Amino acid sequence: MRSDIRIDHKVILDIIPPRASVLDLGCGAGELLELLVKNKEVRGQGIEIDEQAIYQCVARALNVFHGDIDTGLAEYQDGSFDYVILNQSLQQVEHFDKVFQDALRVGKKVIVGFPNFAYFKARLQLGFSGRAPVTKTLPYTWYESPNLHFFSILDFLDYCRKNDTKIERAVYLGIKRRVIFFPNLFANTGIFLVSR
């Protein structure tokens, strides 16, 4: 396996067992899906809205459909996939609850990865400069950001508790390593394995 793999992709590779069926929602240019196909021999499919990203997926010989996950996954039956992935995409959808519940319906398990908007560097930038933060995991200025939902690790934990969603595993990441203590403050990314 390559040594330049993103830390969140390594975590997801560790979670998904060999030869699982995977649906990657908002798969981008297909980097994660390609890793899963090559290293875990998954039966993978992606959905992506950006045409340029789809061309990159096709160049990687990936099975990707052009679609907007905000419009739903009605064409998929309940439990169609072993895993549905929403890595760095759930905060960008318009209808958070609808997309999340659809993912739980279509997948036996769902992997969610998102930037933690309560990360201490973001808090400091907002508190001291009085401006919207720009960090490694939040690299966009406020007017260019694709993010529509600004939530923290604690917000997501509360959401899962209120919606009877079981958290099977939680991994908190810093820039280069896992975060053990006070993840809502020190982790810039949270990755969760969830199910109904």
C-alpha positions in Angstrom: 0.0 0.0 0.0 1.2 3.5 -0.8 2.7 5.6 2.0 1.0 8.9 0.8 -2.5 7.8 1.5 -4.6 10.4 3.4 -5.1 9.5 7.1 -8.9 9.5 6.8 -8.7 7.1 3.8 -6.4 4.8 5.9 -9.0 4.7 8.7 -11.8 3.8 6.2 -9.6 1.1 4.6 -9.2 -0.4 8.0 -12.9 -0.4 8.7 -14.2 -2.0 5.5 -13.5 -5.8 5.1 -12.4 -7.4 1.9 -14.9 -8.0 -0.9 -17.6 -5.9 0.7 -20.1 -4.0 -1.5 -19.6 -0.3 -1.2 -21.5 2.8 -2.3 -19.5 6.0 -2.1 -21.8 9.1 -2.0 -20.0 12.2 -3.2 -17.0 10.2 -4.2 -15.1 13.1 -5.8 -12.3 12.0 -8.2 -12.5 8.5 -6.8 -9.3 8.3 -4.8 -10.9 6.4 -1.8 -13.0 4.2 -4.1 -9.9 3.2 -6.1 -8.0 2.3 -2.9 -10.9 0.1 -1.7 -11.1 -1.6 -5.1 -7.4 -2.3 -5.3 -6.6 -3.1 -1.7 -9.9 -4.6 -0.4 -11.3 -6.0 -3.7 -14.6 -4.3 -2.9 -17.5 -4.2 -5.3 -17.6 -0.4 -5.4 -19.9 2.2 -6.9 -19.8 5.9 -6.6 -22.2 8.8 -7.1 -20.8 12.2 -7.9 -22.3 15.5 -9.1 -19.2 17.2 -10.5 -18.6 16.2 -14.1 -14.8 16.8 -14.0 -14.5 14.5 -11.0 -16.5 11.8 -12.9 -14.0 12.0 -15.8 -11.2 11.3 -13.3 -13.2 8.4 -11.9 -13.7 7.0 -15.4 -9.9 7.3 -16.0 -9.4 5.2 -12.9 -11.8 2.6 -14.3 -14.4 3.1 -11.5 -18.1 2.5 -11.7 -19.5 6.0 -11.0 -22.9 7.5 -11.7 -23.5 11.2 -12.3 -26.1 12.2 -9.7 -27.1 14.5 -6.9 -27.3 12.6 -3.6 -29.6 15.4 -2.3 -32.4 14.1 -4.6 -32.3 10.7 -2.8 -31.4 7.1 -3.4 -34.9 5.9 -4.4 -33.4 3.6 -7.1 -31.6 1.5 -4.4 -33.4 -1.1 -2.3 -33.0 -1.3 1.4 -29.7 -2.9 2.4 -28.4 -2.9 -1.1 -24.8 -2.3 0.1 -22.7 -3.6 3.0 -21.3 -0.1 3.4 -22.3 3.4 2.3 -19.6 6.1 2.6 -20.3 9.8 3.2 -16.7 11.0 3.6 -16.3 14.8 3.5 -19.7 15.1 1.7 -22.5 15.1 4.3 -21.7 18.7 5.4 -22.1 19.7 1.8 -25.6 18.4 1.1 -28.6 20.6 1.3 -30.9 18.0 3.0 -28.7 16.6 5.7 -31.3 14.4 7.5 -32.8 13.0 4.2 -29.4 12.1 2.8 -28.2 10.5 6.1 -31.4 8.5 6.6 -31.3 7.3 3.0 -27.7 6.2 3.4 -28.8 4.2 6.6 -31.6 2.6 4.6 -29.5 1.6 1.6 -26.4 0.5 3.5 -26.2 -2.1 6.3 -23.6 0.2 7.8 -22.6 3.8 7.0 -19.2 5.5 7.3 -19.4 9.2 7.9 -16.4 11.5 7.9 -16.6 15.2 8.3 -14.5 18.3 9.3 -15.0 19.2 13.0 -16.1 22.9 13.0 -15.3 23.1 16.7 -11.6 22.3 16.2 -9.5 24.6 18.4 -7.7 26.3 15.5 -11.0 27.2 13.9 -12.3 28.5 17.3 -9.1 30.6 17.8 -9.4 32.2 14.3 -13.0 33.0 14.8 -12.5 34.3 18.4 -9.4 36.4 17.8 -9.7 37.6 14.2 -13.5 37.8 14.2 -13.5 36.1 10.8 -14.7 32.8 9.4 -11.8 30.2 9.9 -9.7 28.8 7.2 -7.7 25.6 8.2 -6.3 22.5 6.5 -9.6 20.7 6.8 -11.6 23.9 6.1 -9.5 25.3 3.3 -12.2 27.6 1.8 -13.0 31.2 2.5 -16.6 31.6 3.7 -17.9 32.7 0.2 -16.2 29.8 -1.6 -17.1 27.1 0.8 -19.1 24.1 -0.4 -20.1 23.4 3.2 -23.7 24.1 4.1 -23.8 22.5 7.5 -21.3 23.6 10.1 -21.4 21.0 12.9 -19.0 19.6 15.4 -18.3 16.1 16.7 -20.5 16.7 19.7 -23.3 17.9 17.4 -23.1 14.7 15.4 -23.1 12.6 18.5 -26.2 14.4 19.7 -27.9 13.9 16.3 -27.2 10.2 16.3 -28.5 9.9 19.9 -31.7 11.7 19.0 -32.3 9.7 15.9 -31.6 6.2 17.4 -28.5 5.8 15.3 -26.0 3.3 16.7 -22.4 4.5 16.7 -20.3 1.3 16.3 -16.9 3.0 16.0 -15.6 6.5 16.3 -12.1 7.7 15.2 -10.9 11.2 15.8 -8.1 12.6 13.7 -5.6 15.4 13.8 -3.5 16.4 10.9 -1.2 13.4 11.1 -2.5 11.1 13.9 -5.4 10.0 15.9 -6.7 12.2 18.7 -7.6 10.4 22.0 -8.4 13.2 24.4 -11.1 16.0 24.0 -11.8 15.2 20.3 -14.4 17.9 20.0 -11.6 20.4 20.7 -8.4 18.8 19.3 -9.7 16.6 16.3 -10.1 18.3 13.0 -11.9 15.3 11.5 -14.3 12.8 12.9 -15.0 9.4 11.3 -17.9 7.3 12.4 -19.2 3.8 11.6 -22.9 3.9 12.2 -26.0 1.7 11.7 -29.7 1.7 12.6 
